[in-house]
Amino acid sequence: MAEMVQWPVVASGYLTMEVKPPFPLGERSIFRCLACMTGRAATHCHQNSGSSHHHFLFHPAEMWCYCRTTYMPMSYLYGKRIQGPITPLVLSLRKEIHPIPFEDINWNKQRNNCCMEDLYYPHSFLQDVLWHTLHYISEPILKYWPFSKLRGRSLDRVVELMRYESEETRYITIGCVEKSLQMMCWWAENPNGDELKYHFARVPDYLWIAEDGMTMVSFGSQVWDCAFATQAIIASNMIEEYDDCLKKAHFYLRESQIKENPSGDFTRMHRHFTKGAWAFSDQDHGWTVSDCTAESLMCLLLLSNMPKEIAGEKDDTARLYEAVNVLLYLQSPISGGFAVWEPAIPKPFLQLLNPSELFADIVVEKEHLEPSACIIVALVEFHRVHPSHRKEEIEVSISNGIHYLEETQFLDGSWYGYWGLCFMYGTFFALRALSAAGKTYDNNEAVCKGVKFLLSTQNEEGGWGESRLSCPREVYTPLDGNRTNLVQTSWAMLGLMFSGQVERDVMPLDRAAKLLINAQMDNGEFPQQEITGCWMKNCLLHYAQYRNIYPLWALGEYRKRVW
């Protein structure tokens, strides 16, 4: 938390540098100029490139979308020196939070003070020098003209960017941290203004009634959950019995596809084209999420094979093509992997500027295993159903994606899952993708090693269970006492079945299936156990539907393949 104050000093001065793309505005965004840096696709930029941001070592527009949209409102609050009224509630909270009286705290000494349990990403000496320089030298200068004038213009630009972000996400914003910070900013701008009222109206999007009462979530996962639940039901081979459910899911996914690009000159607002994508929650959210797009596209393709009486209306083929455009756009020309929200920024060294002591990989967008695997599966299925559309590009994309999966495999045969716990999660997605692309235990070494990893980590009772410590340590760590987690057991079962384990030796699957069946409760659900979602290596995510979706999917595939 120490750097929550220092980094906005940078943002308040530099976040607002305008960028004029060197190519015509349209569905290619300013970030595609990065191809020039890598020596690839140099024709993307005109010769008279002008003052494009790719001439700078680092431009804030290149920051990971969550990072820049979080530090935008922070920079505003810092630059404006916003302070709310000191009410009795505030005084009470100060007394409750701080172990010593608030007025006795030397805040300057707290700049680099961090609880050891939270210190996952310690700052380097050079980074501390940079932050201290900004605070002790740059900040005093910015108080005086003409630098104060520059800060004022910068903050005006921040307000413009925040307003655009709010309007384009229907006031949901990209996530809960930005949402709360933006609400403070709009209160500071005008406590009775429309922006604050609109933000209040979307607060319920972040509320979730959990087993232990009201909680707040990062934001909804409706599209993500719906896509996997749909595939789990289809895997059961009981589609006639659940046709009404499939029709509703199909309608929701079809209507949740983003129909238009962000409004106006979205490249000037540092946004990419979104037409054809799916967001994580719903259409209002408006931010492209690559694996949600892939899994939703996969569902539409699967449902297109079913009679109208079961799956509902057929989808417009043009909308499927638009989804493929989004997926291909997000592939890295360097690694072959796919990013999540925006094209990857090939500057991993910028992670050294990470101002957070708690999280990793928050500075620039990068490729990830699970989205890459999801997209490969969707592209393979799309290519099967629509073999003539962008044929060569899709084939090359799949080939490069497979190469990325093979290159990111760990020596023990596992894959690191960035969005779930952890090696079970990543290995499931990787084996599913390799299988979809025709890679088998007999013809692909990566599949063989992945299968051996899963079999070697099965516990005595037939299940699998992995600790959250695998994520920050990046080493497979079982649950204490080799306990079983039903969701992770389902991931392992699915990975094994997709890679042909039924034909080699069905016994490990029999033991795992028996365990899942015996764990099911009387109402049909499965018990909630350890949280199985995670990101940034240190932040756990609770997906409330995982406990039902993945056991159902695993048992459906088991029934279909074994019986």
C-alpha positions as CSV (number, residue, x, y, z in Angstrom):
1,M,0.0,0.0,0.0
2,A,3.0,2.3,0.4
3,E,3.1,3.2,-3.3
4,M,-0.6,3.9,-3.5
5,V,0.5,7.5,-2.9
6,Q,3.7,7.7,-4.9
7,W,2.7,6.3,-8.3
8,P,-0.1,8.7,-8.9
9,V,2.5,11.5,-8.9
10,V,3.7,10.0,-12.1
11,A,0.2,9.4,-13.5
12,S,-1.0,12.9,-12.7
13,G,1.7,14.4,-14.9
14,Y,2.1,11.9,-17.7
15,L,-1.1,9.9,-18.0
16,T,-2.5,12.5,-20.3
17,M,0.0,12.5,-23.2
18,E,-2.1,12.5,-26.3
19,V,-1.2,10.1,-29.1
20,K,-1.8,10.6,-32.8
21,P,-1.8,7.2,-34.5
22,P,0.3,7.2,-37.7
23,F,-2.4,5.3,-39.6
24,P,-6.0,5.9,-40.4
25,L,-8.4,5.6,-37.5
26,G,-10.5,2.6,-37.4
27,E,-10.5,-0.9,-36.0
28,R,-6.7,-1.0,-35.8
29,S,-5.7,0.8,-32.6
30,I,-2.6,2.7,-31.7
31,F,-1.2,-0.3,-30.0
32,R,-0.6,-2.1,-33.3
33,C,2.4,0.2,-33.8
34,L,4.2,-2.1,-31.5
35,A,4.7,-4.4,-34.5
36,C,7.2,-1.9,-35.7
37,M,9.3,-2.3,-32.5
38,T,9.6,-6.0,-33.0
39,G,10.6,-5.7,-36.7
40,R,7.4,-7.4,-37.8
41,A,4.6,-6.1,-39.9
42,A,6.3,-2.8,-40.5
43,T,3.7,-1.9,-43.1
44,H,1.3,-1.3,-40.3
45,C,2.8,2.2,-39.9
46,H,3.3,4.9,-42.5
47,Q,6.7,6.3,-43.1
48,N,5.7,9.7,-41.7
49,S,5.0,8.2,-38.2
50,G,5.1,11.6,-36.6
51,S,4.9,11.7,-32.8
52,S,3.4,8.2,-32.2
53,H,3.9,6.9,-28.6
54,H,6.0,4.0,-29.8
55,H,9.0,6.4,-30.0
56,F,8.9,6.5,-26.2
57,L,10.4,3.8,-24.0
58,F,7.1,3.7,-22.0
59,H,3.8,5.4,-22.5
60,P,1.0,5.1,-19.9
61,A,-1.4,4.1,-22.7
62,E,0.6,0.8,-22.8
63,M,-0.2,0.0,-19.2
64,W,-2.3,-3.0,-18.5
65,C,-5.9,-1.9,-18.7
66,Y,-6.7,-2.6,-15.0
67,C,-3.5,-0.8,-14.0
68,R,-4.1,2.4,-15.9
69,T,-7.8,2.6,-15.2
70,T,-7.1,2.2,-11.5
71,Y,-4.3,4.8,-11.4
72,M,-6.3,7.3,-13.4
73,P,-8.7,8.1,-10.6
74,M,-5.9,7.8,-8.1
75,S,-3.9,10.4,-10.0
76,Y,-6.9,12.7,-9.9
77,L,-7.5,12.4,-6.2
78,Y,-3.8,12.9,-5.5
79,G,-3.4,15.8,-8.0
80,K,-6.4,17.6,-6.6
81,R,-5.5,16.8,-2.9
82,I,-9.1,15.7,-2.3
83,Q,-10.1,15.3,1.3
84,G,-13.5,14.5,2.6
85,P,-15.0,15.9,5.8
86,I,-13.6,14.6,9.1
87,T,-16.8,13.1,10.6
88,P,-17.2,11.1,13.8
89,L,-17.3,8.0,11.7
90,V,-14.0,8.8,10.1
91,L,-12.4,9.4,13.5
92,S,-13.8,6.1,14.7
93,L,-12.4,4.2,11.7
94,R,-9.0,5.8,12.2
95,K,-9.0,4.7,15.8
96,E,-10.1,1.2,14.8
97,I,-7.6,0.7,11.9
98,H,-4.4,2.3,13.3
99,P,-2.6,0.9,16.4
100,I,-1.3,4.3,17.3
101,P,-3.2,7.7,17.3
102,F,-3.6,9.0,13.7
103,E,-2.1,12.3,14.4
104,D,1.1,10.7,15.8
105,I,1.8,8.7,12.6
106,N,4.9,9.8,10.6
107,W,3.5,9.1,7.2
108,N,6.8,9.9,5.5
109,K,8.3,6.9,7.2
110,Q,5.5,4.6,6.1
111,R,6.3,5.1,2.4
112,N,8.1,1.8,2.1
113,N,6.6,0.1,5.1
114,C,4.7,-3.1,4.1
115,C,3.5,-6.1,6.2
116,M,5.8,-9.0,5.5
117,E,2.9,-11.3,4.9
118,D,1.8,-9.1,2.0
119,L,5.3,-8.4,0.6
120,Y,5.2,-10.6,-2.5
121,Y,6.8,-8.3,-4.9
122,P,9.4,-6.2,-3.0
123,H,10.7,-3.0,-4.7
124,S,14.3,-2.8,-5.9
125,F,16.6,-0.1,-4.7
126,L,16.5,1.7,-8.0
127,Q,12.7,1.7,-7.9
128,D,12.7,3.2,-4.4
129,V,15.1,5.9,-5.7
130,L,12.7,6.7,-8.5
131,W,9.7,7.0,-6.2
132,H,11.6,9.2,-3.7
133,T,12.9,11.4,-6.5
134,L,9.3,11.9,-7.8
135,H,8.0,12.7,-4.3
136,Y,10.8,14.9,-2.9
137,I,11.9,16.7,-6.1
138,S,9.2,16.5,-8.8
139,E,6.2,17.0,-6.6
140,P,7.3,20.3,-5.0
141,I,8.1,21.7,-8.5
142,L,4.6,20.7,-9.8
143,K,3.0,23.1,-7.3
144,Y,4.3,26.2,-9.1
145,W,3.6,27.8,-12.5
146,P,4.1,26.7,-15.3
147,F,4.1,23.2,-14.0
148,S,0.9,23.7,-12.1
149,K,-0.7,24.6,-15.5
150,L,0.6,21.3,-16.9
151,R,-0.9,19.4,-14.0
152,G,-4.2,21.2,-14.5
153,R,-4.4,20.2,-18.1
154,S,-3.4,16.7,-17.2
155,L,-6.1,16.4,-14.7
156,D,-8.7,17.7,-17.2
157,R,-7.6,14.9,-19.5
158,V,-7.9,12.4,-16.7
159,V,-11.5,13.5,-16.2
160,E,-12.2,13.1,-19.9
161,L,-10.8,9.6,-19.8
162,M,-12.7,8.6,-16.7
163,R,-15.9,10.0,-18.1
164,Y,-15.4,8.0,-21.3
165,E,-14.7,4.9,-19.3
166,S,-17.8,5.3,-17.2
167,E,-20.1,5.9,-20.2
168,E,-18.7,3.1,-22.3
169,T,-19.2,0.6,-19.4
170,R,-22.6,1.9,-18.5
171,Y,-21.0,3.0,-15.2
172,I,-19.9,-0.4,-14.2
173,T,-16.2,0.4,-15.0
174,I,-13.6,-2.3,-15.5
175,G,-13.7,-3.5,-11.9
176,C,-14.4,-2.8,-8.3
177,V,-11.3,-0.9,-7.4
178,E,-11.7,1.6,-10.2
179,K,-15.4,1.8,-9.5
180,S,-14.9,2.9,-5.9
181,L,-12.2,5.3,-6.8
182,Q,-14.2,6.9,-9.7
183,M,-17.1,7.4,-7.3
184,M,-14.8,9.4,-5.0
185,C,-13.6,11.4,-8.0
186,W,-17.2,12.3,-9.2
187,W,-18.1,13.2,-5.6
188,A,-15.2,15.6,-5.6
189,E,-16.2,17.0,-9.0
190,N,-19.8,17.4,-8.0
191,P,-21.5,15.7,-5.1
192,N,-24.9,16.3,-6.8
193,G,-23.8,15.5,-10.3
194,D,-25.2,13.0,-12.7
195,E,-22.1,10.9,-12.9
196,L,-22.2,10.1,-9.2
197,K,-25.9,9.2,-9.4
198,Y,-25.3,6.9,-12.4
199,H,-22.4,5.2,-10.6
200,F,-24.6,4.6,-7.5
201,A,-27.2,2.9,-9.8
202,R,-24.6,0.3,-10.8
203,V,-23.4,-0.6,-7.3
204,P,-25.7,-3.6,-7.1
205,D,-23.7,-5.2,-10.0
206,Y,-20.9,-5.7,-7.4
207,L,-23.0,-7.2,-4.6
208,W,-23.3,-10.9,-4.0
209,I,-25.2,-12.8,-1.4
210,A,-22.8,-15.4,-0.2
211,E,-23.2,-18.2,2.4
212,D,-21.9,-15.7,5.0
213,G,-23.9,-12.7,4.0
214,M,-23.5,-9.7,1.6
215,T,-20.1,-9.5,-0.1
216,M,-18.6,-7.5,-2.9
217,V,-17.2,-9.1,-6.0
218,S,-14.7,-7.7,-8.6
219,F,-17.7,-7.7,-11.0
220,G,-20.1,-10.4,-12.3
221,S,-19.0,-13.5,-14.2
222,Q,-22.3,-14.2,-16.0
223,V,-20.9,-14.8,-19.5
224,W,-18.0,-16.9,-18.2
225,D,-20.2,-19.1,-16.0
226,C,-22.9,-19.4,-18.6
227,A,-20.5,-20.6,-21.3
228,F,-19.0,-23.4,-19.2
229,A,-22.3,-24.4,-17.7
230,T,-23.7,-24.7,-21.3
231,Q,-20.8,-26.9,-22.3
232,A,-21.2,-29.1,-19.2
233,I,-24.9,-29.7,-20.0
234,I,-24.1,-30.5,-23.6
235,A,-21.5,-32.9,-22.5
236,S,-24.1,-34.8,-20.5
237,N,-25.8,-36.0,-23.7
238,M,-29.1,-35.1,-22.1
239,I,-29.9,-32.1,-24.2
240,E,-33.5,-33.0,-24.9
241,E,-34.2,-33.1,-21.1
242,Y,-32.7,-29.6,-20.7
243,D,-33.7,-27.9,-23.9
244,D,-35.4,-25.0,-22.1
245,C,-32.2,-24.3,-20.2
246,L,-30.1,-24.4,-23.4
247,K,-32.5,-22.1,-25.2
248,K,-32.2,-19.5,-22.4
249,A,-28.4,-19.9,-22.2
250,H,-28.2,-19.5,-26.0
251,F,-30.3,-16.4,-25.9
252,Y,-28.2,-14.8,-23.2
253,L,-24.9,-15.5,-24.9
254,R,-26.2,-14.3,-28.2
255,E,-27.6,-11.1,-26.7
256,S,-24.4,-10.5,-24.6
257,Q,-22.1,-10.3,-27.6
258,I,-20.8,-6.7,-28.0
259,K,-22.5,-5.3,-31.1
260,E,-20.5,-2.1,-31.6
261,N,-17.1,-0.6,-31.1
262,P,-16.6,2.0,-28.3
263,S,-18.2,5.3,-29.4
264,G,-16.4,8.1,-31.0
265,D,-12.7,8.2,-31.6
266,F,-11.9,5.3,-29.3
267,T,-8.2,5.1,-30.3
268,R,-7.7,8.6,-28.9
269,M,-9.2,7.2,-25.6
270,H,-6.7,4.3,-25.7
271,R,-9.3,1.7,-26.4
272,H,-9.4,-1.1,-29.0
273,F,-12.2,-2.3,-31.2
274,T,-14.7,-4.5,-29.4
275,K,-17.3,-5.4,-32.0
276,G,-17.9,-9.2,-31.9
277,A,-16.3,-9.8,-28.5
278,W,-17.9,-10.9,-25.2
279,A,-17.1,-9.3,-21.9
280,F,-16.8,-11.2,-18.6
281,S,-20.1,-10.3,-17.2
282,D,-22.6,-8.8,-19.8
283,Q,-22.8,-6.6,-22.8
284,D,-22.9,-3.4,-20.6
285,H,-19.4,-4.0,-19.3
286,G,-18.1,-3.5,-22.8
287,W,-14.5,-4.7,-22.3
288,T,-13.3,-7.5,-24.5
289,V,-12.2,-10.6,-22.7
290,S,-10.6,-13.1,-25.1
291,D,-11.3,-16.4,-23.3
292,C,-15.0,-15.3,-22.7
293,T,-15.2,-14.6,-26.4
294,A,-13.7,-17.9,-27.2
295,E,-15.9,-20.0,-24.9
296,S,-19.1,-18.1,-26.0
297,L,-18.2,-18.6,-29.6
298,M,-17.6,-22.3,-28.8
299,C,-21.1,-22.5,-27.3
300,L,-22.7,-20.9,-30.3
301,L,-21.0,-23.3,-32.6
302,L,-22.0,-26.3,-30.5
303,L,-25.6,-25.1,-30.3
304,S,-25.7,-24.5,-34.1
305,N,-25.5,-28.3,-34.5
306,M,-28.7,-28.8,-32.6
307,P,-32.4,-28.6,-33.8
308,K,-34.1,-25.3,-33.4
309,E,-36.6,-26.9,-31.0
310,I,-33.7,-27.6,-28.6
311,A,-31.3,-24.7,-29.0
312,G,-33.4,-21.9,-30.3
313,E,-32.8,-19.6,-33.2
314,K,-29.7,-19.9,-35.3
315,D,-27.0,-17.3,-35.0
316,D,-26.1,-14.8,-37.7
317,T,-22.9,-16.1,-39.3
318,A,-21.5,-12.5,-39.6
319,R,-21.6,-12.3,-35.8
320,L,-19.4,-15.4,-35.6
321,Y,-17.0,-13.9,-38.1
322,E,-16.7,-10.8,-35.9
323,A,-15.8,-12.9,-32.9
324,V,-13.1,-14.6,-34.9
325,N,-11.7,-11.1,-35.9
326,V,-11.4,-10.3,-32.2
327,L,-9.6,-13.5,-31.3
328,L,-7.1,-13.3,-34.1
329,Y,-6.4,-9.6,-33.3
330,L,-5.3,-10.6,-29.7
331,Q,-2.6,-13.1,-30.8
332,S,1.0,-12.1,-30.2
333,P,3.0,-12.2,-33.4
334,I,6.1,-12.9,-31.3
335,S,5.1,-15.8,-28.9
336,G,1.9,-17.1,-30.6
337,G,0.1,-16.8,-27.3
338,F,-3.1,-14.7,-26.8
339,A,-3.7,-11.9,-24.4
340,V,-6.9,-11.3,-22.5
341,W,-8.1,-7.7,-22.9
342,E,-5.8,-6.0,-25.4
343,P,-2.8,-7.0,-27.6
344,A,0.2,-7.9,-25.5
345,I,2.9,-5.3,-25.0
346,P,6.2,-6.9,-25.6
347,K,8.1,-5.1,-22.9
348,P,8.3,-7.5,-19.9
349,F,11.1,-5.3,-18.4
350,L,8.4,-2.7,-17.6
351,Q,7.2,-5.1,-14.9
352,L,10.2,-3.8,-12.9
353,L,8.1,-0.6,-12.4
354,N,5.4,-2.5,-10.6
355,P,4.3,-0.2,-7.8
356,S,2.4,-2.8,-5.9
357,E,4.1,-5.0,-3.3
358,L,1.2,-7.5,-3.2
359,F,0.6,-8.4,-6.9
360,A,2.8,-9.4,-9.9
361,D,2.4,-8.7,-13.6
362,I,0.2,-5.6,-13.3
363,V,2.1,-3.1,-15.5
364,V,1.7,-4.3,-19.1
365,E,-0.6,-6.8,-20.9
366,K,0.9,-10.2,-21.5
367,E,0.0,-13.5,-23.1
368,H,-1.6,-16.2,-20.9
369,L,-2.0,-19.9,-21.1
370,E,-5.7,-20.4,-20.4
371,P,-7.0,-17.8,-22.9
372,S,-4.6,-19.2,-25.5
373,A,-6.0,-22.7,-24.9
374,C,-9.6,-21.5,-25.0
375,I,-9.0,-19.7,-28.3
376,I,-7.3,-22.6,-29.9
377,V,-10.3,-24.8,-29.1
378,A,-12.8,-22.3,-30.5
379,L,-10.8,-21.7,-33.6
380,V,-10.5,-25.4,-34.3
381,E,-14.3,-25.8,-34.0
382,F,-15.0,-22.7,-36.0
383,H,-12.6,-23.9,-38.8
384,R,-14.5,-27.2,-38.8
385,V,-17.9,-25.6,-39.2
386,H,-16.8,-22.7,-41.5
387,P,-13.7,-24.1,-43.3
388,S,-13.5,-21.4,-45.9
389,H,-13.5,-18.2,-43.7
390,R,-9.9,-16.8,-43.2
391,K,-8.7,-20.4,-43.7
392,E,-5.0,-19.8,-43.9
393,E,-4.9,-17.2,-41.1
394,I,-6.8,-19.5,-38.7
395,E,-4.5,-22.5,-39.5
396,V,-1.4,-20.4,-38.9
397,S,-2.9,-19.0,-35.7
398,I,-3.7,-22.4,-34.4
399,S,-0.2,-23.7,-35.2
400,N,1.4,-20.7,-33.5
401,G,-0.9,-21.1,-30.5
402,I,0.1,-24.8,-30.1
403,H,3.7,-23.8,-30.3
404,Y,3.1,-21.3,-27.4
405,L,1.5,-24.1,-25.3
406,E,4.4,-26.4,-25.9
407,E,6.9,-23.7,-25.0
408,T,5.2,-22.8,-21.8
409,Q,5.0,-26.3,-20.3
410,F,6.9,-26.8,-17.1
411,L,9.6,-29.5,-16.8
412,D,7.4,-31.8,-14.7
413,G,4.8,-31.8,-17.5
414,S,2.4,-29.3,-16.0
415,W,1.2,-25.9,-17.1
416,Y,0.9,-22.9,-14.9
417,G,-2.6,-21.6,-14.6
418,Y,-2.7,-17.8,-14.1
419,W,-6.5,-17.6,-13.5
420,G,-7.1,-20.6,-11.3
421,L,-5.4,-22.9,-8.8
422,C,-3.1,-23.6,-10.5
423,F,-1.2,-26.4,-12.3
424,M,-4.4,-28.5,-12.3
425,Y,-6.2,-25.6,-13.9
426,G,-3.6,-24.8,-16.5
427,T,-2.9,-28.4,-17.4
428,F,-6.7,-29.1,-18.0
429,F,-6.9,-26.2,-20.4
430,A,-3.7,-27.0,-22.2
431,L,-4.6,-30.7,-22.7
432,R,-8.1,-29.7,-23.9
433,A,-6.6,-27.4,-26.5
434,L,-3.9,-29.9,-27.7
435,S,-6.5,-32.6,-28.0
436,A,-8.8,-30.3,-30.1
437,A,-5.9,-29.6,-32.4
438,G,-5.3,-33.4,-33.0
439,K,-2.4,-33.7,-30.6
440,T,-2.5,-37.1,-28.7
441,Y,-0.6,-39.0,-26.1
442,D,1.0,-41.0,-28.9
443,N,2.1,-38.2,-31.3
444,N,2.8,-35.3,-29.0
445,E,5.4,-35.2,-26.2
446,A,3.7,-32.3,-24.4
447,V,0.5,-34.3,-24.1
448,C,2.4,-37.3,-22.8
449,K,4.2,-35.3,-20.2
450,G,1.0,-33.5,-19.1
451,V,-0.9,-36.8,-18.6
452,K,2.0,-38.2,-16.6
453,F,1.9,-35.1,-14.4
454,L,-1.8,-35.6,-13.6
455,L,-1.5,-39.3,-12.9
456,S,1.5,-38.7,-10.6
457,T,-0.4,-36.2,-8.5
458,Q,-3.6,-38.2,-8.0
459,N,-4.0,-38.9,-4.3
460,E,-4.8,-42.2,-2.6
461,E,-8.6,-41.7,-2.5
462,G,-8.7,-41.0,-6.2
463,G,-9.0,-37.2,-6.3
464,W,-6.7,-34.2,-6.7
465,G,-6.2,-31.2,-4.5
466,E,-3.9,-28.3,-5.0
467,S,-3.0,-25.5,-2.5
468,R,-3.3,-21.8,-3.3
469,L,0.4,-21.6,-2.5
470,S,1.2,-23.1,-5.9
471,C,0.4,-19.7,-7.4
472,P,2.9,-17.4,-5.7
473,R,5.5,-20.2,-5.4
474,E,5.1,-21.3,-9.0
475,V,5.7,-24.9,-7.8
476,Y,3.0,-27.6,-7.5
477,T,1.9,-27.8,-3.9
478,P,-0.8,-30.2,-2.8
479,L,-3.4,-29.4,-0.2
480,D,-2.4,-30.2,3.4
481,G,-2.9,-33.9,4.1
482,N,-3.3,-34.6,0.4
483,R,-7.0,-33.6,0.7
484,T,-9.2,-33.8,-2.4
485,N,-10.8,-30.7,-4.0
486,L,-13.8,-31.7,-6.2
487,V,-13.4,-28.9,-8.7
488,Q,-9.7,-29.6,-9.2
489,T,-10.5,-33.3,-9.4
490,S,-12.9,-32.5,-12.2
491,W,-10.2,-30.5,-14.0
492,A,-7.8,-33.4,-13.8
493,M,-10.4,-35.8,-15.0
494,L,-11.3,-33.6,-18.0
495,G,-7.7,-33.2,-19.0
496,L,-7.1,-36.9,-18.9
497,M,-10.2,-37.8,-20.8
498,F,-9.5,-35.2,-23.5
499,S,-6.1,-36.7,-23.9
500,G,-7.4,-40.3,-24.4
501,Q,-6.9,-41.8,-20.9
502,V,-10.1,-43.9,-21.3
503,E,-8.4,-46.0,-24.0
504,R,-5.1,-46.4,-22.0
505,D,-6.3,-47.1,-18.5
506,V,-9.7,-46.1,-17.2
507,M,-9.0,-47.0,-13.6
508,P,-7.8,-43.5,-12.5
509,L,-10.9,-42.1,-14.0
510,D,-13.2,-44.7,-12.3
511,R,-11.8,-43.8,-8.9
512,A,-12.2,-40.1,-9.4
513,A,-15.7,-40.4,-10.8
514,K,-16.8,-42.5,-7.8
515,L,-15.5,-39.8,-5.5
516,L,-17.4,-37.1,-7.3
517,I,-20.7,-39.1,-7.3
518,N,-20.4,-39.9,-3.6
519,A,-19.7,-36.2,-2.8
520,Q,-22.9,-35.0,-4.5
521,M,-25.5,-33.6,-2.0
522,D,-29.2,-34.5,-1.9
523,N,-30.2,-31.4,-3.7
524,G,-28.0,-32.2,-6.6
525,E,-25.3,-29.6,-5.8
526,F,-21.7,-30.3,-4.8
527,P,-20.2,-28.9,-1.6
528,Q,-18.2,-25.6,-1.5
529,Q,-14.6,-26.3,-0.6
530,E,-11.4,-24.3,-1.0
531,I,-11.5,-21.3,-3.4
532,T,-10.1,-22.4,-6.8
533,G,-9.8,-19.0,-8.7
534,C,-6.8,-16.8,-8.6
535,W,-5.0,-14.1,-10.6
536,M,-1.9,-11.9,-10.3
537,K,-0.4,-14.9,-8.5
538,N,-1.6,-13.7,-5.1
539,C,-5.3,-12.7,-5.4
540,L,-7.9,-15.4,-4.8
541,L,-11.1,-15.3,-6.8
542,H,-14.3,-17.1,-5.7
543,Y,-16.4,-18.6,-8.6
544,A,-19.5,-19.7,-6.8
545,Q,-20.7,-21.9,-9.8
546,Y,-17.4,-23.8,-10.2
547,R,-18.4,-26.4,-7.6
548,N,-21.4,-27.5,-9.8
549,I,-20.2,-26.8,-13.3
550,Y,-17.0,-28.8,-13.4
551,P,-18.1,-31.9,-11.6
552,L,-21.1,-32.0,-13.9
553,W,-18.9,-31.6,-16.9
554,A,-16.4,-34.2,-15.8
555,L,-19.2,-36.7,-15.0
556,G,-20.9,-36.0,-18.3
557,E,-17.7,-36.6,-20.3
558,Y,-17.0,-39.7,-18.2
559,R,-20.5,-41.1,-18.8
560,K,-20.2,-40.4,-22.5
561,R,-16.8,-41.9,-23.0
562,V,-16.8,-44.9,-20.5
563,W,-20.4,-46.1,-20.6
